[in-house]
Amino acid sequence: MQLIINTYGAYLRRRGELFQVKVDDAVSEVSARKVRSILIATAASMSTDAVQLAIENNIDIIFLDKYGNPYGRVWHSKMGSTAQIRRKQLEAAEQQLGLNIALGWVRKKFDNQVDLLERMRKRRTRLSSELTDGITQLKRLRQQLEGLKGSLDERRNSILGIEGNVGRVYWNTVRLLLPEKYRFSGRSRNPAKDEFNCLLNYAYGVLYGTVERGCILAGLDPFIGFIHTDNYNKKSLVFDLIEVYRVWADESVISLFASRKVKQNMFDRLENGMTLNQEGKAVLMANFSDFLSQSIRHRGRNIKRRDSVQFDCHALANKLIKP
């Protein structure tokens, strides 16, 4: 489970092998063995004993800003594996292997988007024509990935260009799935310009933490990416890998609108946009956590959806060091 602290003034401390959370006069406890990660999304405090308990149990503590973006984390100081994996990451980026891996991620992203729209088409029969048109365009654009050869440096702009075109088609189609009053004009980030993007940005932020955790545990260097270029303090590999899983956030947020759980009091207005408030975060995180905890069939076994990220990261590490 994820221990989520999003109440102002909450205090996290250790009691034996338990995490104890105190909010005003209310106290709750949870065993460290049941906690996978701790998300702190508001002004809170914690004891160093609680930090030690987290480290002892391989639990990362992630700090999120008001938009849901991780701005820091507490993690043990040991490497996830040998330095050989990191060396292989650098080598692959200069070889055909790197391009093949990158294309695999992008294909999977496009396939996930098509799959989501196809499933939505079965439920929204009145939108069948519009959804079919979007699906057809996405499949046509996906074909442009085929036959790309060479190095990442040579093909990076082509990949990003195709991604941009796919994104425009995808979001123009997704907006049709929302109630008319919530249909957005396009993607907007921090701050979001509308309710959909506000929820989506926060869910993406949570995913960033999940993907980075997978990289660290698998011994991958989050800063050595393939598609996204390496810049100072830019976790390029996390930005690469998250593309495969963004559709989870998309589907979870769409479901909130479909079930009419989105209310105006979940958002605070800013001068140039809006932000998700404490009530909104609680609604989103309850829904998204349940979605990530669902069992799926992955690589021949039934596992929680969020755990598939870890399996994929280990598979990537093994592929890099395979003789």
C-alpha positions in Angstrom: 0.0 0.0 0.0 0.9 3.6 -0.4 0.8 5.7 2.8 -0.5 9.1 1.6 -0.2 12.1 3.9 -2.1 15.1 2.5 -3.5 16.7 5.6 -1.9 20.0 6.7 0.0 19.6 10.0 0.1 15.8 10.0 3.0 14.2 12.0 4.6 10.9 11.0 6.6 9.0 13.6 7.7 5.5 14.5 6.3 3.2 17.2 8.2 -0.1 17.1 7.7 -1.5 13.6 4.7 0.6 13.0 4.2 4.0 11.3 2.1 6.3 13.4 0.3 9.2 11.8 -1.1 11.9 14.1 -3.5 14.6 12.8 -4.8 16.8 15.6 -6.1 14.4 18.2 -6.6 11.5 15.8 -3.9 8.8 15.6 -3.7 5.9 13.1 -1.1 3.2 12.8 0.1 0.9 10.0 2.7 -1.9 9.9 5.8 -1.0 7.9 5.6 -4.4 6.2 2.3 -3.3 4.5 3.8 0.0 3.2 5.3 0.2 -0.2 6.0 4.0 -0.4 5.1 7.1 1.5 3.7 10.1 -0.4 3.8 13.5 1.4 1.7 16.0 -0.5 1.3 18.9 2.0 2.9 20.6 5.0 3.7 17.7 7.4 6.5 16.7 9.7 8.2 13.4 10.6 10.7 12.0 13.0 14.1 10.7 12.0 13.0 7.4 13.5 10.2 7.2 10.9 12.7 7.9 8.2 15.0 5.1 9.5 12.0 2.6 9.6 11.3 3.4 6.0 14.9 2.9 4.9 15.1 -0.4 6.9 12.1 -1.7 5.0 13.1 -0.4 1.5 10.3 2.2 1.6 10.9 5.4 -0.3 9.5 8.7 0.9 8.3 10.9 -1.9 7.6 14.6 -1.5 5.0 16.1 -4.0 4.5 19.7 -4.8 1.0 21.2 -5.2 0.8 20.0 -8.8 1.7 16.4 -7.9 5.3 16.6 -9.2 7.9 14.8 -7.1 10.5 17.4 -5.9 12.4 15.2 -3.6 12.6 11.7 -2.1 14.4 9.9 0.8 16.0 6.6 -0.3 18.7 4.3 1.0 22.2 5.1 -0.2 22.9 1.7 -1.8 22.9 1.1 -5.5 20.2 -1.1 -6.8 22.7 -3.3 -8.7 26.1 -3.3 -10.2 27.6 -0.3 -12.1 27.6 -2.5 -15.2 24.0 -1.7 -15.9 24.7 2.0 -16.0 27.6 1.5 -18.3 25.4 -0.6 -20.6 22.8 2.2 -20.6 25.3 4.6 -22.0 26.5 2.1 -24.6 23.0 1.3 -25.8 22.2 4.9 -26.3 24.8 5.0 -29.1 23.8 1.7 -30.7 20.9 0.2 -32.7 19.9 -1.5 -29.5 19.0 1.9 -27.9 16.8 2.8 -30.9 15.1 -0.5 -30.8 14.3 -0.2 -27.1 13.0 3.4 -27.5 10.8 2.4 -30.4 9.4 -0.5 -28.3 8.3 2.0 -25.6 6.7 4.3 -28.2 4.9 1.5 -29.9 3.6 0.3 -26.5 2.4 3.8 -25.7 0.5 4.1 -28.9 -0.9 0.6 -28.6 -2.1 1.4 -25.0 -3.9 4.5 -26.3 -5.6 2.7 -29.1 -6.6 -0.1 -26.7 -8.2 2.5 -24.3 -10.1 4.2 -27.1 -11.3 0.8 -28.5 -12.6 -0.2 -25.0 -14.3 3.1 -24.6 -15.9 2.7 -28.0 -17.7 -0.4 -26.8 -19.3 1.6 -23.9 -19.9 4.9 -25.7 -21.7 3.6 -28.8 -23.1 7.1 -29.6 -19.5 8.2 -30.1 -18.6 5.2 -32.2 -17.9 7.2 -35.4 -15.7 9.8 -33.8 -13.7 7.2 -31.8 -13.3 5.0 -34.8 -11.9 8.0 -36.7 -9.4 8.8 -33.9 -8.3 5.1 -33.7 -7.8 4.9 -37.4 -5.6 8.0 -37.4 -3.5 6.7 -34.5 -2.9 3.3 -36.2 -1.9 5.1 -39.4 0.6 7.3 -37.5 2.0 4.3 -35.7 3.0 2.8 -39.0 5.5 5.7 -39.5 7.7 4.1 -36.8 8.3 1.1 -38.9 11.6 0.9 -40.7 13.4 3.5 -38.6 17.1 2.5 -38.4 20.3 4.1 -37.3 21.1 5.8 -34.0 18.9 7.6 -31.6 20.6 10.9 -32.4 19.6 10.4 -36.1 16.0 9.4 -35.4 15.1 11.3 -32.2 13.5 14.2 -34.0 11.5 11.8 -36.2 10.2 9.9 -33.1 9.3 13.1 -31.2 7.5 14.5 -34.3 5.4 11.3 -34.6 4.6 11.5 -30.9 3.5 15.1 -31.3 1.1 14.2 -34.1 -0.2 11.2 -32.2 -0.8 13.4 -29.1 -2.9 15.9 -30.9 -5.1 13.1 -32.4 -5.3 11.3 -29.1 -6.3 14.2 -26.9 -8.8 15.6 -29.4 -10.4 12.1 -29.2 -10.2 11.7 -25.4 -11.9 15.1 -24.8 -15.1 13.7 -26.5 -15.3 11.1 -23.6 -15.9 13.8 -21.0 -19.1 15.6 -20.1 -19.5 18.7 -22.4 -18.8 21.2 -19.6 -15.4 19.6 -18.9 -14.2 19.2 -22.4 -10.7 20.7 -22.6 -9.1 22.5 -25.5 -5.7 20.8 -25.2 -3.0 19.7 -22.8 -2.0 22.2 -20.2 0.5 21.7 -17.5 1.5 23.7 -14.5 -0.8 25.3 -13.8 -3.5 23.4 -15.6 -6.2 25.5 -17.4 -9.1 23.1 -16.7 -10.3 20.4 -14.4 -9.3 17.4 -16.6 -5.7 18.6 -16.9 -5.5 19.4 -13.3 -6.4 15.9 -12.3 -4.2 14.3 -15.0 -1.1 16.3 -14.1 -1.3 15.2 -10.5 -1.8 11.6 -11.4 1.2 11.8 -13.8 3.2 13.2 -10.9 2.4 10.1 -8.8 3.4 7.9 -11.7 6.8 9.6 -12.0 7.5 8.5 -8.4 6.5 4.9 -9.2 8.7 4.7 -12.3 11.7 6.2 -10.7 11.4 3.7 -7.8 11.3 0.9 -10.4 14.5 2.2 -12.0 16.4 2.5 -8.7 15.4 -1.0 -7.5 16.4 -2.5 -10.9 19.8 -0.8 -10.8 19.0 1.6 -13.7 20.2 5.1 -13.7 17.1 7.4 -13.9 19.3 10.2 -15.4 20.5 8.2 -18.5 17.7 8.3 -21.0 17.3 7.3 -24.6 14.6 9.4 -26.3 14.8 12.3 -23.9 18.2 13.9 -24.0 20.5 14.2 -20.9 20.4 17.5 -19.3 21.5 18.7 -15.8 19.3 17.0 -13.1 16.9 15.7 -15.7 15.7 12.2 -15.0 15.6 11.3 -18.7 15.0 7.6 -18.3 12.0 8.2 -16.1 10.6 10.5 -18.8 11.2 7.8 -21.3 9.6 4.9 -19.4 6.6 6.7 -18.1 5.2 7.0 -21.6 4.3 3.4 -21.4 2.2 3.9 -18.3 0.6 7.3 -18.8 -2.6 5.6 -20.1 -3.2 4.4 -16.6 -3.6 7.9 -15.4 -5.7 8.8 -18.4 -8.1 5.9 -17.8 -8.3 6.6 -14.1 -9.1 10.3 -14.5 -11.6 9.6 -17.3 -13.4 7.2 -14.9 -13.8 9.9 -12.3 -15.7 12.0 -14.8 -17.7 9.1 -16.0 -18.8 8.2 -12.5 -19.6 11.9 -11.8 -17.1 12.1 -8.9 -15.6 15.4 -10.1 -16.9 18.4 -8.3 -16.0 22.1 -8.5 -15.1 22.2 -4.8 -12.1 19.9 -5.6 -10.2 22.7 -7.2 -8.8 26.1 -6.2 -8.6 28.9 -8.8 -5.3 30.5 -9.5 -4.6 33.7 -11.4 -3.6 31.8 -14.5 -5.2 28.4 -14.0 -6.3 26.0 -11.2 -4.8 23.6 -8.8 -6.1 20.5 -7.0 -7.0 21.1 -3.4 -6.9 18.6 -0.4 -10.4 17.3 -1.2 -9.5 16.8 -4.8 -6.3 15.0 -4.0 -8.1 12.6 -1.7 -10.7 11.7 -4.4 -8.1 11.3 -7.1 -5.6 9.3 -5.0 -8.3 6.9 -3.7 -9.4 6.2 -7.2 -5.9 6.0 -8.7 -4.5 3.8 -5.9 -7.3 1.4 -6.4 -6.7 1.3 -10.1 -2.9 0.7 -9.6 -3.7 -2.1 -7.1 -5.9 -4.1 -9.6 -4.5 -7.5 -10.7 -3.5 -7.8 -14.3 -1.9 -10.5 -16.4 1.7 -9.5 -17.1 4.6 -11.5 -18.4 2.8 -14.8 -17.7 1.7 -14.0 -14.2 -1.0 -12.2 -12.2 0.4 -9.2 -10.4 -0.8 -5.7 -9.3 -0.8 -3.2 -12.1 1.8 -1.0 -10.3 4.1 -3.9 -9.7 4.4 -4.5 -13.5 6.6 -1.3 -13.6 9.1 -3.1 -11.4 9.1 -6.2 -13.6 9.6 -4.1 -16.7 12.5 -2.2 -15.2 14.2 -5.5 -14.2 13.6 -6.9 -17.7 15.2 -3.8 -19.2 18.2 -4.1 -16.9 18.6 -7.8 -17.9 18.3 -6.9 -21.6 21.1 -4.3 -21.3 23.6 -6.7 -19.7 22.6 -9.8 -21.7 25.8 -11.2 -23.3 
